[in-house]
Amino acid sequence: MYTELHVLALLLYGGTAAVAAVPFFPSRRQGGTQWPTLVVGIVAATVHFAGLVSYAKAFGTLPLLGLAPALASLAFMIALLALAIAGVKRESTITLMTVPLVVGLIAIALTVGFGEVEAPSRAGPWFPLHAAASLLGIAALGVALVVSGLYIAQFRALKGRKFGAIFQLFPPLEDLDRINFVALVSGFPVLTIGIGLAIATMDRSPEALAERAPHLGWGIFAWVVLGAVAGARALGLVRARRAAWISIIGFVVLSILFLFVRAFAGTGARFL
């Protein structure tokens, strides 16, 4: 049942993107789609959440362990953040541009396949909070990636005096820069909680350390990358366009490193 619900959520997210894309067609450019996009997106997220709950009931564990459940949960958090921004800003472009990331994560999860994953030894009661906080911190970086892409596209349209659909329908540069700032600065302490709990509660036996070293190393590297970008933003060392490029590069580097860890470090089916 959880697989079918995730497939349905994937289709509904596609429908969300289709509704959000309507203003980009010249004949429909005057019609706002903020609320229809938000409604369809909320329905998609609700079905997505039902899929996660169904998985938890089927295996008796939260969808935080294993590659497929963790990616599905990460996609859900990114979708929620995007919908929250759309509701506050009353615009649908961020939702439109976030959908490919959400759909891609769900598609990877479905391709890998959901299944029961053995819990790490001595996971303890703090493990769910560690995993959830880590995913939420990474989700914030994912949102920063999306708004950074929008910022670069909007900046280039403005610089090239191309006052077409991108200039008319994308959020103002100031709004995109502000969302990028908030996502980075708020995401870092959340990820810090996740990484800190992992270090404080992990099994320190030689076998467990050898098994978890690649995963922990990637998590610490993600913390360093997000912390460096968030710190630079908070201190005003980088602004606007440069911050957007750094956010994009940081997300790409973390993604490549994760694929490397998955391919060569023998981490099995675990993500967190």
KELUMVO-589303 format. One record per residue (C-alpha): x, y, z; residue in three letters; chain. Coordinates in pm, 1 decimal, decimal comma. Layout:
BEGIN
+----------+----------+----------+------+-------+
:       c1 :       c2 :       c3 : rest : kette :
+----------+----------+----------+------+-------+
:        X :        Y :        Z :  ALA :     A :
...
+----------+----------+----------+------+-------+
END
This chain:
BEGIN
+----------+----------+----------+------+-------+
:       c1 :       c2 :       c3 : rest : kette :
+----------+----------+----------+------+-------+
:      0,0 :      0,0 :      0,0 :  MET :     A :
:    282,8 :    241,1 :     80,9 :  TYR :     A :
:    428,5 :    193,2 :   -267,3 :  THR :     A :
:     96,8 :    269,0 :   -437,2 :  GLU :     A :
:     49,0 :    578,9 :   -223,5 :  LEU :     A :
:    394,4 :    705,9 :   -317,3 :  HIS :     A :
:    319,1 :    650,4 :   -685,4 :  VAL :     A :
:     -6,7 :    843,1 :   -645,2 :  LEU :     A :
:    176,4 :   1121,0 :   -461,1 :  ALA :     A :
:    429,3 :   1138,2 :   -743,0 :  LEU :     A :
:    147,9 :   1182,2 :   -995,6 :  LEU :     A :
:    -22,0 :   1445,5 :   -781,1 :  LEU :     A :
:    302,2 :   1639,3 :   -748,1 :  TYR :     A :
:    320,8 :   1629,8 :  -1126,3 :  GLY :     A :
:    -31,2 :   1772,4 :  -1134,1 :  GLY :     A :
:     80,4 :   2044,2 :   -891,3 :  THR :     A :
:    357,9 :   2143,1 :  -1129,6 :  ALA :     A :
:    115,2 :   2143,3 :  -1423,1 :  ALA :     A :
:   -121,2 :   2382,4 :  -1243,5 :  VAL :     A :
:    167,2 :   2605,7 :  -1135,1 :  ALA :     A :
:    298,5 :   2618,2 :  -1492,2 :  ALA :     A :
:    -27,9 :   2752,2 :  -1640,7 :  VAL :     A :
:     73,5 :   3122,5 :  -1613,5 :  PRO :     A :
:    383,2 :   3052,7 :  -1824,5 :  PHE :     A :
:    159,3 :   2996,5 :  -2126,1 :  PHE :     A :
:    104,7 :   3333,8 :  -2299,5 :  PRO :     A :
:   -270,9 :   3282,5 :  -2333,8 :  SER :     A :
:   -309,2 :   3220,2 :  -1958,4 :  ARG :     A :
:    -54,5 :   3463,8 :  -1820,8 :  ARG :     A :
:   -313,2 :   3685,9 :  -1655,4 :  GLN :     A :
:   -466,7 :   3409,0 :  -1447,0 :  GLY :     A :
:   -321,2 :   3351,6 :  -1100,7 :  GLY :     A :
:   -275,2 :   2992,6 :   -989,3 :  THR :     A :
:   -144,9 :   3046,0 :   -636,6 :  GLN :     A :
:   -437,8 :   2891,0 :   -452,7 :  TRP :     A :
:   -510,6 :   2606,1 :   -698,8 :  PRO :     A :
:   -141,3 :   2513,3 :   -687,4 :  THR :     A :
:   -142,7 :   2522,6 :   -308,9 :  LEU :     A :
:   -456,8 :   2307,5 :   -287,3 :  VAL :     A :
:   -327,0 :   2040,2 :   -526,7 :  VAL :     A :
:     11,8 :   2050,8 :   -356,0 :  GLY :     A :
:   -146,6 :   1997,5 :    -13,4 :  ILE :     A :
:   -342,3 :   1700,5 :   -149,6 :  VAL :     A :
:    -18,6 :   1555,8 :   -290,7 :  ALA :     A :
:    162,8 :   1607,9 :     39,3 :  ALA :     A :
:   -126,7 :   1447,9 :    228,6 :  THR :     A :
:   -112,6 :   1137,3 :     10,5 :  VAL :     A :
:    266,1 :   1137,7 :     46,5 :  HIS :     A :
:    232,6 :   1149,7 :    425,9 :  PHE :     A :
:    -19,9 :    866,1 :    413,3 :  ALA :     A :
:    238,3 :    661,0 :    222,5 :  GLY :     A :
:    497,7 :    725,3 :    492,5 :  LEU :     A :
:    250,3 :    631,3 :    766,3 :  VAL :     A :
:    157,8 :    316,3 :    575,2 :  SER :     A :
:    524,8 :    218,9 :    560,3 :  TYR :     A :
:    564,2 :    282,6 :    934,3 :  ALA :     A :
:    263,7 :     60,8 :   1011,3 :  LYS :     A :
:    382,2 :   -215,6 :    778,9 :  ALA :     A :
:    732,0 :   -242,1 :    928,5 :  PHE :     A :
:    680,9 :   -100,7 :   1276,2 :  GLY :     A :
:    949,4 :    165,0 :   1230,4 :  THR :     A :
:    958,7 :    527,8 :   1126,1 :  LEU :     A :
:   1048,4 :    591,8 :    759,3 :  PRO :     A :
:   1389,5 :    726,0 :    853,3 :  LEU :     A :
:   1605,8 :    417,2 :    810,9 :  LEU :     A :
:   1717,5 :    288,7 :    475,3 :  GLY :     A :
:   1773,5 :    472,1 :    149,4 :  LEU :     A :
:   1420,3 :    457,1 :      5,8 :  ALA :     A :
:   1228,2 :    555,0 :    324,5 :  PRO :     A :
:   1475,1 :    831,6 :    408,9 :  ALA :     A :
:   1464,4 :    977,6 :     56,9 :  LEU :     A :
:   1083,4 :    966,1 :     62,5 :  ALA :     A :
:   1083,2 :   1145,7 :    398,7 :  SER :     A :
:   1333,0 :   1401,7 :    268,5 :  LEU :     A :
:   1110,0 :   1465,0 :    -33,7 :  ALA :     A :
:    812,8 :   1514,6 :    198,8 :  PHE :     A :
:   1000,3 :   1771,0 :    408,9 :  MET :     A :
:   1113,4 :   1962,7 :    101,1 :  ILE :     A :
:    756,0 :   1963,3 :    -30,4 :  ALA :     A :
:    624,1 :   2093,4 :    302,3 :  LEU :     A :
:    880,1 :   2373,5 :    312,7 :  LEU :     A :
:    800,1 :   2471,6 :    -46,4 :  ALA :     A :
:    424,8 :   2471,8 :     20,0 :  LEU :     A :
:    475,4 :   2679,4 :    334,7 :  ALA :     A :
:    672,7 :   2936,8 :    136,6 :  ILE :     A :
:    406,8 :   2936,7 :   -135,7 :  ALA :     A :
:    136,5 :   2995,3 :    124,0 :  GLY :     A :
:    322,2 :   3281,6 :    290,5 :  VAL :     A :
:    443,5 :   3450,0 :    -28,9 :  LYS :     A :
:    126,1 :   3370,5 :   -225,7 :  ARG :     A :
:    309,9 :   3262,8 :   -536,1 :  GLU :     A :
:    347,4 :   2929,2 :   -709,9 :  SER :     A :
:    678,4 :   2950,0 :   -893,7 :  THR :     A :
:    885,2 :   2811,8 :   -605,3 :  ILE :     A :
:    647,1 :   2517,0 :   -583,6 :  THR :     A :
:    678,8 :   2462,2 :   -958,5 :  LEU :     A :
:   1058,2 :   2455,1 :   -941,7 :  MET :     A :
:   1065,3 :   2239,2 :   -628,6 :  THR :     A :
:    848,8 :   1962,9 :   -775,2 :  VAL :     A :
:   1126,9 :   1813,4 :   -995,8 :  PRO :     A :
:   1346,5 :   1770,3 :   -687,4 :  LEU :     A :
:   1063,7 :   1612,0 :   -488,5 :  VAL :     A :
:    957,4 :   1387,4 :   -776,2 :  VAL :     A :
:   1316,8 :   1285,3 :   -840,7 :  GLY :     A :
:   1368,1 :   1179,0 :   -478,9 :  LEU :     A :
:   1043,1 :    978,5 :   -476,3 :  ILE :     A :
:   1133,3 :    817,1 :   -809,5 :  ALA :     A :
:   1472,3 :    709,7 :   -672,4 :  ILE :     A :
:   1302,8 :    571,3 :   -360,4 :  ALA :     A :
:   1058,0 :    370,8 :   -572,5 :  LEU :     A :
:   1339,1 :    245,5 :   -795,2 :  THR :     A :
:   1549,5 :    133,1 :   -499,1 :  VAL :     A :
:   1242,9 :    -23,0 :   -341,8 :  GLY :     A :
:   1093,6 :      5,9 :      2,5 :  PHE :     A :
:   1161,2 :   -273,2 :    243,8 :  GLY :     A :
:   1239,5 :   -354,9 :    600,9 :  GLU :     A :
:   1576,8 :   -218,3 :    714,0 :  VAL :     A :
:   1764,8 :   -343,9 :   1015,7 :  GLU :     A :
:   1801,4 :    -76,4 :   1280,4 :  ALA :     A :
:   2159,0 :     16,9 :   1374,2 :  PRO :     A :
:   2284,8 :   -142,4 :   1690,6 :  SER :     A :
:   2214,1 :     59,5 :   2004,8 :  ARG :     A :
:   2014,4 :    314,2 :   1807,7 :  ALA :     A :
:   1837,5 :    426,5 :   2122,3 :  GLY :     A :
:   1537,1 :    653,8 :   2165,6 :  PRO :     A :
:   1725,1 :    955,5 :   2027,3 :  TRP :     A :
:   1774,5 :    805,4 :   1683,0 :  PHE :     A :
:   1441,1 :    926,5 :   1537,2 :  PRO :     A :
:   1519,7 :   1283,4 :   1643,0 :  LEU :     A :
:   1870,5 :   1258,6 :   1497,1 :  HIS :     A :
:   1738,5 :   1128,4 :   1165,9 :  ALA :     A :
:   1448,1 :   1374,8 :   1143,7 :  ALA :     A :
:   1666,7 :   1675,1 :   1230,6 :  ALA :     A :
:   1932,9 :   1568,3 :    980,5 :  SER :     A :
:   1675,2 :   1528,9 :    704,3 :  LEU :     A :
:   1513,8 :   1863,5 :    784,5 :  LEU :     A :
:   1850,7 :   2038,1 :    772,4 :  GLY :     A :
:   1923,8 :   1882,6 :    432,9 :  ILE :     A :
:   1571,1 :   1974,5 :    317,1 :  ALA :     A :
:   1644,2 :   2338,6 :    401,6 :  ALA :     A :
:   1953,7 :   2318,3 :    181,4 :  LEU :     A :
:   1735,3 :   2169,7 :    -93,0 :  GLY :     A :
:   1501,1 :   2468,3 :    -71,5 :  VAL :     A :
:   1803,1 :   2699,9 :    -83,8 :  ALA :     A :
:   1909,6 :   2518,4 :   -401,0 :  LEU :     A :
:   1572,9 :   2582,7 :   -567,4 :  VAL :     A :
:   1548,8 :   2950,8 :   -478,8 :  VAL :     A :
:   1913,2 :   2997,9 :   -577,9 :  SER :     A :
:   1835,1 :   2862,5 :   -923,1 :  GLY :     A :
:   1538,9 :   3098,3 :   -947,7 :  LEU :     A :
:   1756,5 :   3388,7 :   -835,2 :  TYR :     A :
:   2020,1 :   3321,1 :  -1101,6 :  ILE :     A :
:   1754,0 :   3290,6 :  -1373,6 :  ALA :     A :
:   1580,3 :   3610,8 :  -1260,9 :  GLN :     A :
:   1909,3 :   3799,7 :  -1233,6 :  PHE :     A :
:   2014,6 :   3699,5 :  -1584,8 :  ARG :     A :
:   1675,4 :   3796,0 :  -1726,2 :  ALA :     A :
:   1699,9 :   4135,9 :  -1559,7 :  LEU :     A :
:   2061,5 :   4189,7 :  -1666,3 :  LYS :     A :
:   1980,5 :   4091,7 :  -2024,4 :  GLY :     A :
:   1667,8 :   4308,3 :  -2024,2 :  ARG :     A :
:   1456,9 :   4006,3 :  -2111,1 :  LYS :     A :
:   1126,2 :   4102,5 :  -1955,2 :  PHE :     A :
:    939,7 :   3786,5 :  -2048,7 :  GLY :     A :
:    774,1 :   3516,7 :  -1842,1 :  ALA :     A :
:   1072,3 :   3469,4 :  -1610,4 :  ILE :     A :
:   1085,6 :   3837,2 :  -1519,2 :  PHE :     A :
:    709,0 :   3869,6 :  -1484,4 :  GLN :     A :
:    629,7 :   3550,0 :  -1297,6 :  LEU :     A :
:    934,0 :   3475,7 :  -1083,7 :  PHE :     A :
:    941,2 :   3624,1 :   -732,1 :  PRO :     A :
:   1142,5 :   3945,2 :   -690,6 :  PRO :     A :
:   1515,7 :   3908,9 :   -636,0 :  LEU :     A :
:   1485,7 :   4045,4 :   -284,1 :  GLU :     A :
:   1233,1 :   3777,6 :   -187,2 :  ASP :     A :
:   1443,2 :   3497,6 :   -333,0 :  LEU :     A :
:   1754,0 :   3622,5 :   -156,3 :  ASP :     A :
:   1563,5 :   3645,6 :    172,7 :  ARG :     A :
:   1430,4 :   3290,0 :    140,2 :  ILE :     A :
:   1780,6 :   3165,4 :     63,0 :  ASN :     A :
:   1912,0 :   3341,4 :    373,3 :  PHE :     A :
:   1640,5 :   3205,4 :    602,3 :  VAL :     A :
:   1671,5 :   2851,3 :    464,4 :  ALA :     A :
:   2046,5 :   2840,8 :    520,2 :  LEU :     A :
:   2060,0 :   3014,9 :    856,1 :  VAL :     A :
:   1770,3 :   2813,8 :   1002,5 :  SER :     A :
:   1873,4 :   2483,9 :    844,1 :  GLY :     A :
:   2222,4 :   2483,4 :    994,6 :  PHE :     A :
:   2123,5 :   2463,8 :   1364,4 :  PRO :     A :
:   1868,2 :   2193,0 :   1283,1 :  VAL :     A :
:   2134,6 :   1987,2 :   1105,0 :  LEU :     A :
:   2369,0 :   2056,0 :   1397,3 :  THR :     A :
:   2118,2 :   1892,4 :   1631,2 :  ILE :     A :
:   2097,9 :   1589,9 :   1403,6 :  GLY :     A :
:   2474,2 :   1546,7 :   1370,4 :  ILE :     A :
:   2530,5 :   1616,4 :   1739,2 :  GLY :     A :
:   2282,6 :   1348,4 :   1842,9 :  LEU :     A :
:   2445,1 :   1101,1 :   1603,5 :  ALA :     A :
:   2787,4 :   1158,6 :   1757,4 :  ILE :     A :
:   2659,6 :   1159,3 :   2115,7 :  ALA :     A :
:   2454,5 :    840,8 :   2091,4 :  THR :     A :
:   2641,7 :    627,7 :   1838,5 :  MET :     A :
:   2782,9 :    286,0 :   1920,3 :  ASP :     A :
:   3158,4 :    332,1 :   1970,9 :  ARG :     A :
:   3258,1 :    -30,0 :   1930,5 :  SER :     A :
:   3528,2 :    -81,8 :   1662,7 :  PRO :     A :
:   3287,2 :   -277,3 :   1440,2 :  GLU :     A :
:   3014,7 :    -13,6 :   1458,4 :  ALA :     A :
:   3261,0 :    271,0 :   1400,0 :  LEU :     A :
:   3401,1 :     97,7 :   1092,9 :  ALA :     A :
:   3050,6 :     42,6 :    957,5 :  GLU :     A :
:   2924,9 :    394,6 :   1020,8 :  ARG :     A :
:   3241,0 :    592,3 :    942,0 :  ALA :     A :
:   3149,9 :    673,1 :    576,7 :  PRO :     A :
:   2798,2 :    779,6 :    674,3 :  HIS :     A :
:   2917,8 :    990,1 :    966,8 :  LEU :     A :
:   3192,0 :   1142,6 :    754,1 :  GLY :     A :
:   2937,7 :   1248,7 :    491,6 :  TRP :     A :
:   2713,1 :   1394,4 :    762,0 :  GLY :     A :
:   2995,9 :   1596,0 :    914,6 :  ILE :     A :
:   3099,9 :   1718,4 :    569,1 :  PHE :     A :
:   2739,5 :   1824,9 :    501,7 :  ALA :     A :
:   2741,6 :   2006,7 :    836,1 :  TRP :     A :
:   3067,4 :   2184,8 :    746,2 :  VAL :     A :
:   2939,2 :   2286,9 :    402,4 :  VAL :     A :
:   2603,9 :   2413,8 :    528,6 :  LEU :     A :
:   2770,0 :   2580,2 :    828,2 :  GLY :     A :
:   3022,7 :   2759,7 :    609,8 :  ALA :     A :
:   2756,0 :   2890,8 :    373,3 :  VAL :     A :
:   2516,1 :   2983,6 :    656,4 :  ALA :     A :
:   2794,4 :   3151,5 :    852,4 :  GLY :     A :
:   2908,9 :   3349,9 :    551,0 :  ALA :     A :
:   2551,9 :   3463,4 :    492,7 :  ARG :     A :
:   2486,9 :   3551,2 :    856,3 :  ALA :     A :
:   2809,1 :   3755,4 :    875,9 :  LEU :     A :
:   2737,7 :   3928,4 :    547,7 :  GLY :     A :
:   3053,0 :   3790,5 :    382,2 :  LEU :     A :
:   2857,9 :   3674,5 :     77,5 :  VAL :     A :
:   2539,4 :   3819,6 :    -58,8 :  ARG :     A :
:   2272,0 :   3762,8 :   -317,8 :  ALA :     A :
:   2410,3 :   3621,5 :   -643,6 :  ARG :     A :
:   2732,8 :   3481,1 :   -496,5 :  ARG :     A :
:   2535,5 :   3318,5 :   -213,7 :  ALA :     A :
:   2303,2 :   3162,2 :   -471,2 :  ALA :     A :
:   2594,6 :   3009,2 :   -661,9 :  TRP :     A :
:   2755,1 :   2881,7 :   -341,2 :  ILE :     A :
:   2426,4 :   2718,4 :   -238,6 :  SER :     A :
:   2399,3 :   2541,3 :   -574,0 :  ILE :     A :
:   2761,0 :   2427,1 :   -570,9 :  ILE :     A :
:   2733,0 :   2307,8 :   -210,4 :  GLY :     A :
:   2426,7 :   2094,4 :   -284,4 :  PHE :     A :
:   2587,2 :   1945,9 :   -596,1 :  VAL :     A :
:   2908,9 :   1861,3 :   -408,2 :  VAL :     A :
:   2714,4 :   1691,5 :   -128,5 :  LEU :     A :
:   2511,0 :   1492,6 :   -380,7 :  SER :     A :
:   2823,0 :   1373,4 :   -563,6 :  ILE :     A :
:   2992,9 :   1279,9 :   -237,5 :  LEU :     A :
:   2685,7 :   1087,5 :   -125,1 :  PHE :     A :
:   2681,3 :    891,1 :   -451,1 :  LEU :     A :
:   3050,6 :    816,8 :   -402,8 :  PHE :     A :
:   2989,4 :    692,2 :    -49,0 :  VAL :     A :
:   2700,9 :    477,7 :   -167,0 :  ARG :     A :
:   2900,8 :    331,6 :   -453,5 :  ALA :     A :
:   3237,7 :    266,6 :   -291,0 :  PHE :     A :
:   3206,7 :    274,6 :     86,5 :  ALA :     A :
:   2979,5 :    -23,7 :    133,3 :  GLY :     A :
:   2711,3 :    153,9 :    335,3 :  THR :     A :
:   2441,0 :    -91,2 :    239,4 :  GLY :     A :
:   2086,0 :     33,8 :    219,4 :  ALA :     A :
:   2119,7 :    299,6 :    485,4 :  ARG :     A :
:   2097,4 :    670,5 :    433,9 :  PHE :     A :
:   2090,9 :    781,8 :    797,4 :  LEU :     A :
+----------+----------+----------+------+-------+
END
